[in-house]
Amino acid sequence: MAGSLNKVMLIGNLGADPEIRSFQNGGKVANLRLATTERWKKDGQQQERTEWHTVAVFSEGLVSVCERFLRKGSKVYIEGKLRTRKWQDQQGQDRYSTEVVLQGFDGTLTMLDGAQGGS
């Protein structure tokens, strides 16, 4: 197979309201915390595991949707790419964060529970 693929598709619920930040150049980013939960039965007992995902939305139109319509509990479908960034903490130690990035035409965000958010 030629080439490679970096694609993430998630359906989950927001764990907090979107955090919107503005850049000096006038651009914005929406940061989301998305929970996905697996449920299964083991020995007759209901089991579940929740994973938390950090999502960064850079597409101007999608940032506007996040800002206007999404709230804690909103169910969303997102499609983006994994990106790892390097940064330094207050002690000067290198740290790494991996997040799902929605940017340009590669990013998709679909609200699954209407514009009211959910719980």
N, C-alpha and C positions, 0 to 999 in steps of 0.2 A: 504494500500500500504506500503510495507516495504522499508526502506531506504529513500533517498532523492536525488535530482538532482540539480546541479549547472551548468547551461549551458546557454551561451549567443550566439545568432546568429545575426549579423548585416551586412547590406549592406549600404555603404555610401561612401562619398568622404573625402579625407584627407584635413584638413584645413591648413596644413603646411607640409614642408618637414619632414621626419622622423628625430628624434633626437637620435643619436647613442651615447651610453656611454660605456666605457670600465671599467671593474673591475680590481682590483689588481691581481686577480687570472687568468687573461687573458680572462675571459668571457665577453660577451657584452649583452646589452639590447637595444632594439629599442622602443622609446616612440612615440606613434602616437596620433594625435587628429583627431577623426573621426566624421563627421557630418551626421546625418540621418534627412531627411526632410519628413514630412507628408504634403500632399496637399489635399484640399477638397473645395467644393463650399458651401457657406452659403448665402442664399438670393441673389443668382446670382453672388456673389462676390467671387473671388478666394482667399482662405485663405491658410496659410502655417505656420508650426511650425518646427523649427530646434532644435534638441537636439545634444549636444556635448558630446562625449564619450572619456575618456582617456583609451588608450590601451597600455599595456606593453608586449612586445614580448621578451621572454627569450630563445626560441628554437634557437640553433645556425644556422641551415639552414634557418629558417625564418628571422632571423636578417640579414643574408647575402642578402636575397631577398629584404628586406626593404631598406637596404643600397644601393644596386645596381640599383634597378628598380623603387622604389616608389618615387613620388614627390607630391608636393601640387596639389590637384585636382584629383589625382588617385582614381579610383573607385575600392573598394575592398570588398570582402566578408570575414568576420572573424568569427571564432567560438572559444570560450574560456570559462573561468569561471570568475565569479565576485569574487573579493578579496578586503577586506577593510584592510587598514594598518593604524597604529597609528604612529604619529610623533609629534615632538615638534617644535613650531615656535620660532622665535628669542627672544620672551618674556618668553619662557618656558611653554607656554600654550599647552595642548594636542590638537592635530588636527587629523582629520580622513579623509582619501581619499579612495574612492571606484573606482576601475578600472577593466577593462576587462583584464585578464591575459591569454596569450598564452604561454604554457610551456609544454614540454614533448610531449607525443603523443596525449594529449587532445586538442592541439591547431591547428587550420587550418587558413591559409591565402591564398586567391585566388585573383589574379589580374583579374579584369573584363573588363579592357579597354586596354589590351596589355601592353607591357613593356615600352611604351613611356610616361606614365602618362596621364593626361587629364586635361581639364578645362571646 
